[in-house]
Amino acid sequence: MEYKVKMYVSYKDGILDPVGKTTADALSALGYANVGEMAVGKYITFTIDAADADKAGTQIKEMADKLLTNPVIEKYHFELGQ
Amino acid sequence: MEYKVKMYVSYKDGILDPVGKTTADALSALGYANVGEMAVGKYITFTIDAADADKAGTQIKEMADKLLTNPVIEKYHFELGQ
């Protein structure tokens, strides 16, 4: 069964987000000072072929821990669709 | 009124995604060959202070076109919450 996966990776709370900070400052310089709490993470989409949703989920967690995220400083969540 | 925004930025169809390709190859090398159509984009979250949802939406589109995305090669969608 092929599943479509959407994974959202962002920094854990308390971790400095230099890209988010720089982006917010740039927006402010463009006159958009009403923007706050800017964070820039990864939006990863892919398909995965697995026997069922549980197996797909288990593999996604493995891939996230091994490669797709940095478990020390990043958190993630994902959506599984067909 | 403060709105919470989630923006998802990805490459337009047909645009080469080197990070996506490299990630898929790396996963395959780790033994995860059942993964396909890997694309890595940006997951941007922020708050915006606006009079109403329409005004917030208009400003978000402006910021996307000017700074948050590259309209030539990227597409995006966003969710507005409170």
Backbone of each chain as nested JSON, in Angstrom:
{
  "chains": [
    {"id": "A", "residues": [
      {"number": 1, "name": "MET", "atoms": {"N": [0.859, -1.191, 0.0], "CA": [0.0, 0.0, 0.0], "C": [0.898, 1.246, 0.0]}},
      {"number": 2, "name": "GLU", "atoms": {"N": [0.571, 2.198, -0.897], "CA": [1.391, 3.419, -0.922], "C": [0.733, 4.524, -0.101]}},
      {"number": 3, "name": "TYR", "atoms": {"N": [1.493, 5.121, 0.801], "CA": [0.987, 6.215, 1.635], "C": [1.697, 7.517, 1.258]}},
      {"number": 4, "name": "LYS", "atoms": {"N": [0.97, 8.62, 1.321], "CA": [1.574, 9.943, 1.119], "C": [1.853, 10.537, 2.51]}},
      {"number": 5, "name": "VAL", "atoms": {"N": [3.081, 10.981, 2.695], "CA": [3.483, 11.483, 4.007], "C": [3.813, 12.971, 3.927]}},
      {"number": 6, "name": "LYS", "atoms": {"N": [3.342, 13.726, 4.931], "CA": [3.728, 15.129, 5.079], "C": [4.376, 15.259, 6.457]}},
      {"number": 7, "name": "MET", "atoms": {"N": [5.628, 15.654, 6.482], "CA": [6.358, 15.769, 7.75], "C": [6.741, 17.228, 7.982]}},
      {"number": 8, "name": "TYR", "atoms": {"N": [6.558, 17.668, 9.224], "CA": [6.836, 19.055, 9.586], "C": [7.915, 19.046, 10.668]}},
      {"number": 9, "name": "VAL", "atoms": {"N": [9.041, 19.619, 10.337], "CA": [10.179, 19.606, 11.26], "C": [10.443, 21.034, 11.75]}},
      {"number": 10, "name": "SER", "atoms": {"N": [10.553, 21.201, 13.038], "CA": [10.847, 22.536, 13.572], "C": [11.784, 22.416, 14.771]}},
      {"number": 11, "name": "TYR", "atoms": {"N": [12.339, 23.547, 15.185], "CA": [13.27, 23.515, 16.305], "C": [12.509, 23.276, 17.608]}},
      {"number": 12, "name": "LYS", "atoms": {"N": [13.156, 22.591, 18.536], "CA": [12.583, 22.438, 19.873], "C": [12.543, 23.806, 20.551]}},
      {"number": 13, "name": "ASP", "atoms": {"N": [11.652, 23.965, 21.521], "CA": [11.536, 25.232, 22.244], "C": [12.886, 25.562, 22.898]}},
      {"number": 14, "name": "GLY", "atoms": {"N": [13.237, 26.841, 22.822], "CA": [14.476, 27.264, 23.481], "C": [15.694, 27.205, 22.581]}},
      {"number": 15, "name": "ILE", "atoms": {"N": [15.55, 26.541, 21.425], "CA": [16.675, 26.454, 20.504], "C": [16.674, 27.691, 19.592]}},
      {"number": 16, "name": "LEU", "atoms": {"N": [17.781, 28.371, 19.463], "CA": [17.869, 29.571, 18.628], "C": [17.605, 29.204, 17.167]}},
      {"number": 17, "name": "ASP", "atoms": {"N": [16.759, 30.014, 16.515], "CA": [16.427, 29.787, 15.104], "C": [16.964, 30.984, 14.307]}},
      {"number": 18, "name": "PRO", "atoms": {"N": [18.207, 30.901, 13.858], "CA": [18.813, 32.055, 13.178], "C": [18.074, 32.46, 11.902]}},
      {"number": 19, "name": "VAL", "atoms": {"N": [17.582, 31.477, 11.159], "CA": [16.873, 31.8, 9.912], "C": [15.562, 32.498, 10.244]}},
      {"number": 20, "name": "GLY", "atoms": {"N": [14.882, 31.995, 11.263], "CA": [13.63, 32.63, 11.663], "C": [13.852, 34.062, 12.113]}},
      {"number": 21, "name": "LYS", "atoms": {"N": [14.909, 34.268, 12.889], "CA": [15.208, 35.619, 13.412], "C": [15.55, 36.561, 12.253]}},
      {"number": 22, "name": "THR", "atoms": {"N": [16.394, 36.092, 11.36], "CA": [16.823, 36.926, 10.223], "C": [15.634, 37.266, 9.332]}},
      {"number": 23, "name": "THR", "atoms": {"N": [14.762, 36.281, 9.134], "CA": [13.579, 36.507, 8.29], "C": [12.665, 37.543, 8.929]}},
      {"number": 24, "name": "ALA", "atoms": {"N": [12.461, 37.436, 10.228], "CA": [11.595, 38.4, 10.923], "C": [12.202, 39.804, 10.833]}},
      {"number": 25, "name": "ASP", "atoms": {"N": [13.507, 39.889, 11.01], "CA": [14.162, 41.209, 10.918], "C": [14.025, 41.795, 9.507]}},
      {"number": 26, "name": "ALA", "atoms": {"N": [14.146, 40.944, 8.508], "CA": [14.039, 41.422, 7.118], "C": [12.61, 41.904, 6.837]}},
      {"number": 27, "name": "LEU", "atoms": {"N": [11.633, 41.152, 7.344], "CA": [10.242, 41.572, 7.141], "C": [9.995, 42.914, 7.828]}},
      {"number": 28, "name": "SER", "atoms": {"N": [10.561, 43.052, 9.011], "CA": [10.411, 44.31, 9.748], "C": [11.031, 45.463, 8.958]}},
      {"number": 29, "name": "ALA", "atoms": {"N": [12.159, 45.207, 8.359], "CA": [12.832, 46.249, 7.552], "C": [11.983, 46.604, 6.334]}},
      {"number": 30, "name": "LEU", "atoms": {"N": [11.173, 45.653, 5.874], "CA": [10.294, 45.926, 4.73], "C": [8.994, 46.606, 5.173]}},
      {"number": 31, "name": "GLY", "atoms": {"N": [8.897, 46.82, 6.5], "CA": [7.719, 47.516, 7.002], "C": [6.681, 46.612, 7.632]}},
      {"number": 32, "name": "TYR", "atoms": {"N": [6.945, 45.33, 7.724], "CA": [5.991, 44.381, 8.325], "C": [6.399, 44.114, 9.771]}},
      {"number": 33, "name": "ALA", "atoms": {"N": [6.123, 45.098, 10.624], "CA": [6.573, 44.979, 12.023], "C": [5.535, 44.246, 12.875]}},
      {"number": 34, "name": "ASN", "atoms": {"N": [4.407, 43.885, 12.288], "CA": [3.33, 43.233, 13.056], "C": [3.431, 41.707, 12.989]}},
      {"number": 35, "name": "VAL", "atoms": {"N": [4.644, 41.227, 12.728], "CA": [4.858, 39.78, 12.611], "C": [5.736, 39.334, 13.771]}},
      {"number": 36, "name": "GLY", "atoms": {"N": [5.441, 38.181, 14.378], "CA": [6.236, 37.726, 15.528], "C": [6.383, 36.217, 15.537]}},
      {"number": 37, "name": "GLU", "atoms": {"N": [7.222, 35.738, 16.456], "CA": [7.436, 34.304, 16.676], "C": [7.716, 33.562, 15.358]}},
      {"number": 38, "name": "MET", "atoms": {"N": [8.548, 34.136, 14.537], "CA": [8.855, 33.533, 13.225], "C": [9.786, 32.333, 13.408]}},
      {"number": 39, "name": "ALA", "atoms": {"N": [9.392, 31.215, 12.837], "CA": [10.245, 30.018, 12.89], "C": [10.25, 29.379, 11.51]}},
      {"number": 40, "name": "VAL", "atoms": {"N": [11.401, 28.984, 11.048], "CA": [11.514, 28.376, 9.718], "C": [12.049, 26.963, 9.88]}},
      {"number": 41, "name": "GLY", "atoms": {"N": [11.227, 25.985, 9.463], "CA": [11.632, 24.582, 9.584], "C": [11.535, 23.901, 8.237]}},
      {"number": 42, "name": "LYS", "atoms": {"N": [11.458, 22.566, 8.261], "CA": [11.416, 21.792, 7.009], "C": [10.03, 21.186, 6.803]}},
      {"number": 43, "name": "TYR", "atoms": {"N": [9.613, 21.242, 5.538], "CA": [8.323, 20.628, 5.131], "C": [8.701, 19.525, 4.15]}},
      {"number": 44, "name": "ILE", "atoms": {"N": [8.663, 18.275, 4.631], "CA": [9.143, 17.146, 3.835], "C": [7.946, 16.296, 3.397]}},
      {"number": 45, "name": "THR", "atoms": {"N": [7.835, 16.067, 2.111], "CA": [6.752, 15.215, 1.608], "C": [7.379, 14.05, 0.845]}},
      {"number": 46, "name": "PHE", "atoms": {"N": [6.767, 12.902, 0.958], "CA": [7.245, 11.721, 0.221], "C": [6.167, 10.643, 0.244]}},
      {"number": 47, "name": "THR", "atoms": {"N": [6.401, 9.624, -0.577], "CA": [5.499, 8.466, -0.54], "C": [6.276, 7.305, 0.088]}},
      {"number": 48, "name": "ILE", "atoms": {"N": [5.539, 6.396, 0.696], "CA": [6.18, 5.228, 1.312], "C": [5.293, 4.017, 1.056]}},
      {"number": 49, "name": "ASP", "atoms": {"N": [5.933, 2.925, 0.657], "CA": [5.213, 1.696, 0.35], "C": [5.321, 0.79, 1.58]}},
      {"number": 50, "name": "ALA", "atoms": {"N": [4.19, 0.504, 2.231], "CA": [4.247, -0.327, 3.44], "C": [2.994, -1.188, 3.526]}},
      {"number": 51, "name": "ALA", "atoms": {"N": [3.087, -2.274, 4.317], "CA": [1.968, -3.229, 4.424], "C": [0.737, -2.545, 5.016]}},
      {"number": 52, "name": "ASP", "atoms": {"N": [0.97, -1.708, 6.042], "CA": [-0.165, -0.993, 6.655], "C": [0.336, 0.3, 7.291]}},
      {"number": 53, "name": "ALA", "atoms": {"N": [-0.596, 1.058, 7.837], "CA": [-0.258, 2.391, 8.369], "C": [0.694, 2.296, 9.564]}},
      {"number": 54, "name": "ASP", "atoms": {"N": [0.516, 1.264, 10.385], "CA": [1.401, 1.12, 11.546], "C": [2.85, 0.92, 11.118]}},
      {"number": 55, "name": "LYS", "atoms": {"N": [3.01, 0.02, 10.134], "CA": [4.38, -0.247, 9.661], "C": [4.98, 1.008, 9.017]}},
      {"number": 56, "name": "ALA", "atoms": {"N": [4.143, 1.721, 8.285], "CA": [4.615, 2.971, 7.666], "C": [5.052, 3.944, 8.764]}},
      {"number": 57, "name": "GLY", "atoms": {"N": [4.239, 4.057, 9.795], "CA": [4.549, 4.98, 10.888], "C": [5.839, 4.618, 11.603]}},
      {"number": 58, "name": "THR", "atoms": {"N": [6.025, 3.325, 11.835], "CA": [7.248, 2.873, 12.511], "C": [8.471, 3.228, 11.68]}},
      {"number": 59, "name": "GLN", "atoms": {"N": [8.367, 2.983, 10.374], "CA": [9.519, 3.287, 9.505], "C": [9.781, 4.79, 9.429]}},
      {"number": 60, "name": "ILE", "atoms": {"N": [8.712, 5.572, 9.39], "CA": [8.882, 7.027, 9.312], "C": [9.617, 7.538, 10.56]}},
      {"number": 61, "name": "LYS", "atoms": {"N": [9.26, 7.001, 11.709], "CA": [9.937, 7.414, 12.965], "C": [11.42, 7.03, 12.897]}},
      {"number": 62, "name": "GLU", "atoms": {"N": [11.698, 5.843, 12.398], "CA": [13.094, 5.417, 12.263], "C": [13.86, 6.372, 11.337]}},
      {"number": 63, "name": "MET", "atoms": {"N": [13.276, 6.661, 10.176], "CA": [13.947, 7.541, 9.211], "C": [14.109, 8.949, 9.783]}},
      {"number": 64, "name": "ALA", "atoms": {"N": [13.133, 9.391, 10.532], "CA": [13.211, 10.727, 11.14], "C": [14.392, 10.78, 12.114]}},
      {"number": 65, "name": "ASP", "atoms": {"N": [14.495, 9.762, 12.968], "CA": [15.562, 9.752, 13.974], "C": [16.939, 9.593, 13.334]}},
      {"number": 66, "name": "LYS", "atoms": {"N": [16.992, 8.806, 12.25], "CA": [18.306, 8.515, 11.65], "C": [18.781, 9.608, 10.702]}},
      {"number": 67, "name": "LEU", "atoms": {"N": [17.812, 10.216, 9.948], "CA": [18.28, 11.095, 8.871], "C": [17.48, 12.394, 8.701]}},
      {"number": 68, "name": "LEU", "atoms": {"N": [16.156, 12.29, 8.76], "CA": [15.34, 13.446, 8.353], "C": [15.354, 14.577, 9.391]}},
      {"number": 69, "name": "THR", "atoms": {"N": [15.643, 14.241, 10.635], "CA": [15.681, 15.304, 11.646], "C": [16.926, 15.14, 12.509]}},
      {"number": 70, "name": "ASN", "atoms": {"N": [17.204, 16.185, 13.277], "CA": [18.268, 16.094, 14.286], "C": [17.557, 16.028, 15.635]}},
      {"number": 71, "name": "PRO", "atoms": {"N": [17.41, 14.813, 16.184], "CA": [16.61, 14.64, 17.406], "C": [17.079, 15.491, 18.585]}},
      {"number": 72, "name": "VAL", "atoms": {"N": [18.327, 15.961, 18.54], "CA": [18.845, 16.746, 19.673], "C": [18.182, 18.125, 19.701]}},
      {"number": 73, "name": "ILE", "atoms": {"N": [18.0, 18.736, 18.528], "CA": [17.501, 20.112, 18.504], "C": [16.181, 20.278, 17.754]}},
      {"number": 74, "name": "GLU", "atoms": {"N": [15.716, 19.189, 17.1], "CA": [14.498, 19.329, 16.307], "C": [13.387, 18.42, 16.8]}},
      {"number": 75, "name": "LYS", "atoms": {"N": [12.142, 18.853, 16.616], "CA": [10.957, 18.035, 16.86], "C": [10.213, 17.931, 15.526]}},
      {"number": 76, "name": "TYR", "atoms": {"N": [9.339, 16.938, 15.438], "CA": [8.611, 16.794, 14.177], "C": [7.252, 16.155, 14.415]}},
      {"number": 77, "name": "HIS", "atoms": {"N": [6.36, 16.332, 13.461], "CA": [5.128, 15.546, 13.441], "C": [4.836, 15.243, 11.975]}},
      {"number": 78, "name": "PHE", "atoms": {"N": [4.011, 14.249, 11.739], "CA": [3.746, 13.915, 10.334], "C": [2.296, 13.485, 10.163]}},
      {"number": 79, "name": "GLU", "atoms": {"N": [1.861, 13.605, 8.925], "CA": [0.511, 13.164, 8.567], "C": [0.632, 12.078, 7.51]}},
      {"number": 80, "name": "LEU", "atoms": {"N": [-0.176, 11.052, 7.647], "CA": [-0.153, 9.919, 6.725], "C": [-1.455, 9.93, 5.933]}},
      {"number": 81, "name": "GLY", "atoms": {"N": [-1.358, 9.937, 4.622], "CA": [-2.584, 9.943, 3.807], "C": [-2.471, 8.911, 2.702]}},
      {"number": 82, "name": "GLN", "atoms": {"N": [-3.592, 8.671, 2.014], "CA": [-3.512, 7.686, 0.911], "C": [-3.777, 8.335, -0.453]}}
    ]},
    {"id": "B", "residues": [
      {"number": 1, "name": "MET", "atoms": {"N": [-6.156, 41.896, 16.219], "CA": [-6.34, 40.462, 16.409], "C": [-5.062, 39.724, 15.983]}},
      {"number": 2, "name": "GLU", "atoms": {"N": [-4.612, 38.819, 16.868], "CA": [-3.391, 38.059, 16.506], "C": [-3.766, 36.726, 15.874]}},
      {"number": 3, "name": "TYR", "atoms": {"N": [-3.18, 36.429, 14.712], "CA": [-3.422, 35.151, 14.029], "C": [-2.152, 34.316, 14.028]}},
      {"number": 4, "name": "LYS", "atoms": {"N": [-2.297, 33.004, 14.116], "CA": [-1.162, 32.077, 13.99], "C": [-1.151, 31.568, 12.55]}},
      {"number": 5, "name": "VAL", "atoms": {"N": [-0.014, 31.669, 11.919], "CA": [0.089, 31.288, 10.501], "C": [1.031, 30.1, 10.353]}},
      {"number": 6, "name": "LYS", "atoms": {"N": [0.602, 29.123, 9.538], "CA": [1.475, 28.018, 9.138], "C": [1.596, 28.071, 7.62]}},
      {"number": 7, "name": "MET", "atoms": {"N": [2.808, 28.238, 7.123], "CA": [3.008, 28.348, 5.673], "C": [3.867, 27.184, 5.192]}},
      {"number": 8, "name": "TYR", "atoms": {"N": [3.485, 26.6, 4.08], "CA": [4.174, 25.44, 3.524], "C": [4.696, 25.822, 2.141]}},
      {"number": 9, "name": "VAL", "atoms": {"N": [5.997, 25.813, 2.007], "CA": [6.626, 26.242, 0.75], "C": [7.289, 25.037, 0.089]}},
      {"number": 10, "name": "SER", "atoms": {"N": [7.006, 24.821, -1.176], "CA": [7.639, 23.701, -1.89], "C": [7.95, 24.116, -3.328]}},
      {"number": 11, "name": "TYR", "atoms": {"N": [8.768, 23.306, -3.985], "CA": [9.134, 23.646, -5.357], "C": [7.937, 23.43, -6.291]}},
      {"number": 12, "name": "LYS", "atoms": {"N": [7.871, 24.239, -7.316], "CA": [6.852, 24.022, -8.351], "C": [7.162, 22.723, -9.084]}},
      {"number": 13, "name": "ASP", "atoms": {"N": [6.143, 22.133, -9.71], "CA": [6.34, 20.88, -10.443], "C": [7.392, 21.1, -11.533]}},
      {"number": 14, "name": "GLY", "atoms": {"N": [8.254, 20.098, -11.691], "CA": [9.245, 20.188, -12.772], "C": [10.546, 20.84, -12.345]}},
      {"number": 15, "name": "ILE", "atoms": {"N": [10.55, 21.461, -11.165], "CA": [11.778, 22.107, -10.7], "C": [12.613, 21.053, -9.951]}},
      {"number": 16, "name": "LEU", "atoms": {"N": [13.871, 20.928, -10.279], "CA": [14.756, 19.957, -9.625], "C": [14.899, 20.297, -8.139]}},
      {"number": 17, "name": "ASP", "atoms": {"N": [14.767, 19.261, -7.301], "CA": [14.877, 19.447, -5.856], "C": [16.11, 18.669, -5.379]}},
      {"number": 18, "name": "PRO", "atoms": {"N": [17.281, 19.305, -5.402], "CA": [18.519, 18.577, -5.069], "C": [18.519, 18.001, -3.656]}},
      {"number": 19, "name": "VAL", "atoms": {"N": [17.947, 18.742, -2.707], "CA": [17.925, 18.255, -1.317], "C": [17.004, 17.037, -1.225]}},
      {"number": 20, "name": "GLY", "atoms": {"N": [15.879, 17.11, -1.907], "CA": [14.961, 15.971, -1.9], "C": [15.605, 14.731, -2.501]}},
      {"number": 21, "name": "LYS", "atoms": {"N": [16.291, 14.94, -3.625], "CA": [16.939, 13.809, -4.307], "C": [18.033, 13.194, -3.421]}},
      {"number": 22, "name": "THR", "atoms": {"N": [18.845, 14.055, -2.853], "CA": [19.951, 13.587, -2.0], "C": [19.42, 12.848, -0.782]}},
      {"number": 23, "name": "THR", "atoms": {"N": [18.341, 13.371, -0.231], "CA": [17.746, 12.731, 0.951], "C": [17.207, 11.353, 0.592]}},
      {"number": 24, "name": "ALA", "atoms": {"N": [16.527, 11.268, -0.544], "CA": [15.98, 9.971, -0.967], "C": [17.113, 8.971, -1.207]}},
      {"number": 25, "name": "ASP", "atoms": {"N": [18.19, 9.432, -1.826], "CA": [19.335, 8.531, -2.081], "C": [19.955, 8.057, -0.764]}},
      {"number": 26, "name": "ALA", "atoms": {"N": [20.038, 8.96, 0.193], "CA": [20.634, 8.605, 1.494], "C": [19.755, 7.59, 2.22]}},
      {"number": 27, "name": "LEU", "atoms": {"N": [18.445, 7.792, 2.14], "CA": [17.523, 6.842, 2.781], "C": [17.641, 5.474, 2.121]}},
      {"number": 28, "name": "SER", "atoms": {"N": [17.778, 5.501, 0.795], "CA": [17.918, 4.243, 0.066], "C": [19.193, 3.527, 0.494]}},
      {"number": 29, "name": "ALA", "atoms": {"N": [20.257, 4.281, 0.677], "CA": [21.534, 3.695, 1.115], "C": [21.413, 3.122, 2.523]}},
      {"number": 30, "name": "LEU", "atoms": {"N": [20.493, 3.661, 3.314], "CA": [20.272, 3.132, 4.674], "C": [19.318, 1.928, 4.656]}},
      {"number": 31, "name": "GLY", "atoms": {"N": [18.874, 1.606, 3.424], "CA": [18.014, 0.426, 3.315], "C": [16.541, 0.741, 3.152]}},
      {"number": 32, "name": "TYR", "atoms": {"N": [16.194, 1.999, 3.094], "CA": [14.788, 2.387, 2.936], "C": [14.506, 2.684, 1.458]}},
      {"number": 33, "name": "ALA", "atoms": {"N": [14.388, 1.604, 0.677], "CA": [14.23, 1.794, -0.776], "C": [12.753, 1.943, -1.15]}},
      {"number": 34, "name": "ASN", "atoms": {"N": [11.877, 1.851, -0.189], "CA": [10.427, 1.906, -0.481], "C": [9.869, 3.313, -0.323]}},
      {"number": 35, "name": "VAL", "atoms": {"N": [10.765, 4.304, -0.453], "CA": [10.373, 5.711, -0.305], "C": [10.502, 6.393, -1.664]}},
      {"number": 36, "name": "GLY", "atoms": {"N": [9.566, 7.261, -2.008], "CA": [9.628, 7.905, -3.324], "C": [9.11, 9.335, -3.279]}},
      {"number": 37, "name": "GLU", "atoms": {"N": [9.269, 10.045, -4.374], "CA": [8.756, 11.421, -4.543], "C": [9.119, 12.314, -3.363]}},
      {"number": 38, "name": "MET", "atoms": {"N": [10.358, 12.225, -2.916], "CA": [10.821, 12.996, -1.757], "C": [11.023, 14.462, -2.151]}},
      {"number": 39, "name": "ALA", "atoms": {"N": [10.401, 15.343, -1.391], "CA": [10.583, 16.776, -1.642], "C": [10.794, 17.472, -0.301]}},
      {"number": 40, "name": "VAL", "atoms": {"N": [11.749, 18.352, -0.235], "CA": [12.046, 19.054, 1.011], "C": [11.827, 20.545, 0.786]}},
      {"number": 41, "name": "GLY", "atoms": {"N": [10.863, 21.093, 1.534], "CA": [10.561, 22.522, 1.395], "C": [10.651, 23.205, 2.739]}},
      {"number": 42, "name": "LYS", "atoms": {"N": [9.999, 24.356, 2.871], "CA": [10.076, 25.153, 4.108], "C": [8.729, 25.127, 4.838]}},
      {"number": 43, "name": "TYR", "atoms": {"N": [8.831, 24.991, 6.152], "CA": [7.646, 25.035, 7.029], "C": [7.828, 26.272, 7.904]}},
      {"number": 44, "name": "ILE", "atoms": {"N": [7.09, 27.327, 7.567], "CA": [7.284, 28.62, 8.233], "C": [6.077, 28.916, 9.121]}},
      {"number": 45, "name": "THR", "atoms": {"N": [6.338, 29.176, 10.387], "CA": [5.25, 29.523, 11.295], "C": [5.532, 30.901, 11.895]}},
      {"number": 46, "name": "PHE", "atoms": {"N": [4.481, 31.653, 12.096], "CA": [4.632, 32.977, 12.712], "C": [3.265, 33.49, 13.16]}},
      {"number": 47, "name": "THR", "atoms": {"N": [3.3, 34.586, 13.916], "CA": [2.063, 35.242, 14.305], "C": [1.996, 36.561, 13.539]}},
      {"number": 48, "name": "ILE", "atoms": {"N": [0.775, 37.008, 13.292], "CA": [0.599, 38.285, 12.598], "C": [-0.571, 39.016, 13.25]}},
      {"number": 49, "name": "ASP", "atoms": {"N": [-0.361, 40.295, 13.479], "CA": [-1.383, 41.111, 14.116], "C": [-2.098, 41.893, 13.008]}},
      {"number": 50, "name": "ALA", "atoms": {"N": [-3.398, 41.599, 12.823], "CA": [-4.124, 42.282, 11.74], "C": [-5.566, 42.519, 12.167]}},
      {"number": 51, "name": "ALA", "atoms": {"N": [-6.229, 43.468, 11.48], "CA": [-7.603, 43.838, 11.843], "C": [-8.56, 42.653, 11.653]}},
      {"number": 52, "name": "ASP", "atoms": {"N": [-8.358, 41.909, 10.555], "CA": [-9.221, 40.74, 10.315], "C": [-8.482, 39.732, 9.437]}},
      {"number": 53, "name": "ALA", "atoms": {"N": [-9.121, 38.604, 9.19], "CA": [-8.459, 37.506, 8.478], "C": [-8.113, 37.895, 7.041]}},
      {"number": 54, "name": "ASP", "atoms": {"N": [-9.006, 38.688, 6.416], "CA": [-8.721, 39.094, 5.033], "C": [-7.446, 39.924, 4.951]}},
      {"number": 55, "name": "LYS", "atoms": {"N": [-7.359, 40.897, 5.866], "CA": [-6.164, 41.757, 5.855], "C": [-4.903, 40.939, 6.171]}},
      {"number": 56, "name": "ALA", "atoms": {"N": [-5.041, 39.995, 7.079], "CA": [-3.901, 39.135, 7.403], "C": [-3.495, 38.357, 6.15]}},
      {"number": 57, "name": "GLY", "atoms": {"N": [-4.475, 37.8, 5.457], "CA": [-4.211, 37.022, 4.244], "C": [-3.534, 37.846, 3.172]}},
      {"number": 58, "name": "THR", "atoms": {"N": [-4.022, 39.063, 2.981], "CA": [-3.433, 39.95, 1.962], "C": [-1.972, 40.224, 2.289]}},
      {"number": 59, "name": "GLN", "atoms": {"N": [-1.701, 40.495, 3.552], "CA": [-0.313, 40.809, 3.932], "C": [0.583, 39.566, 3.792]}},
      {"number": 60, "name": "ILE", "atoms": {"N": [0.042, 38.411, 4.142], "CA": [0.826, 37.17, 4.041], "C": [1.232, 36.921, 2.591]}},
      {"number": 61, "name": "LYS", "atoms": {"N": [0.297, 37.169, 1.675], "CA": [0.614, 36.979, 0.246], "C": [1.704, 37.948, -0.193]}},
      {"number": 62, "name": "GLU", "atoms": {"N": [1.596, 39.172, 0.271], "CA": [2.631, 40.18, -0.049], "C": [4.001, 39.718, 0.459]}},
      {"number": 63, "name": "MET", "atoms": {"N": [4.04, 39.297, 1.732], "CA": [5.312, 38.88, 2.342], "C": [5.857, 37.638, 1.639]}},
      {"number": 64, "name": "ALA", "atoms": {"N": [4.965, 36.757, 1.224], "CA": [5.398, 35.541, 0.518], "C": [6.06, 35.921, -0.803]}},
      {"number": 65, "name": "ASP", "atoms": {"N": [5.404, 36.799, -1.541], "CA": [5.948, 37.182, -2.851], "C": [7.248, 37.975, -2.726]}},
      {"number": 66, "name": "LYS", "atoms": {"N": [7.34, 38.798, -1.672], "CA": [8.516, 39.671, -1.553], "C": [9.721, 38.978, -0.928]}},
      {"number": 67, "name": "LEU", "atoms": {"N": [9.431, 38.061, 0.07], "CA": [10.575, 37.577, 0.859], "C": [10.531, 36.085, 1.196]}},
      {"number": 68, "name": "LEU", "atoms": {"N": [9.348, 35.592, 1.595], "CA": [9.302, 34.237, 2.166], "C": [9.44, 33.143, 1.107]}},
      {"number": 69, "name": "THR", "atoms": {"N": [9.101, 33.465, -0.141], "CA": [9.235, 32.437, -1.185], "C": [9.906, 33.047, -2.411]}},
      {"number": 70, "name": "ASN", "atoms": {"N": [10.347, 32.161, -3.299], "CA": [10.831, 32.62, -4.608], "C": [9.735, 32.262, -5.618]}},
      {"number": 71, "name": "PRO", "atoms": {"N": [8.91, 33.257, -5.979], "CA": [7.738, 32.965, -6.83], "C": [8.089, 32.309, -8.172]}},
      {"number": 72, "name": "VAL", "atoms": {"N": [9.348, 32.414, -8.599], "CA": [9.719, 31.831, -9.9], "C": [9.753, 30.305, -9.793]}},
      {"number": 73, "name": "ILE", "atoms": {"N": [10.257, 29.781, -8.699], "CA": [10.447, 28.322, -8.598], "C": [9.663, 27.683, -7.46]}},
      {"number": 74, "name": "GLU", "atoms": {"N": [9.049, 28.492, -6.595], "CA": [8.364, 27.913, -5.44], "C": [6.875, 28.231, -5.443]}},
      {"number": 75, "name": "LYS", "atoms": {"N": [6.096, 27.319, -4.884], "CA": [4.667, 27.542, -4.635], "C": [4.458, 27.425, -3.131]}},
      {"number": 76, "name": "TYR", "atoms": {"N": [3.335, 27.945, -2.647], "CA": [3.1, 27.86, -1.194], "C": [1.602, 27.832, -0.911]}},
      {"number": 77, "name": "HIS", "atoms": {"N": [1.279, 27.369, 0.274], "CA": [-0.077, 27.554, 0.787], "C": [0.05, 27.816, 2.284]}},
      {"number": 78, "name": "PHE", "atoms": {"N": [-0.972, 28.388, 2.875], "CA": [-0.854, 28.693, 4.3], "C": [-2.193, 28.469, 4.996]}},
      {"number": 79, "name": "GLU", "atoms": {"N": [-2.085, 28.275, 6.291], "CA": [-3.267, 28.123, 7.146], "C": [-3.245, 29.25, 8.175]}},
      {"number": 80, "name": "LEU", "atoms": {"N": [-4.437, 29.813, 8.404], "CA": [-4.568, 30.916, 9.346], "C": [-5.366, 30.411, 10.547]}},
      {"number": 81, "name": "GLY", "atoms": {"N": [-4.828, 30.555, 11.748], "CA": [-5.569, 30.097, 12.935], "C": [-5.52, 31.158, 13.999]}},
      {"number": 82, "name": "GLN", "atoms": {"N": [-6.327, 30.953, 15.083], "CA": [-6.282, 31.981, 16.13], "C": [-5.729, 31.419, 17.454]}}
    ]}
  ]
}
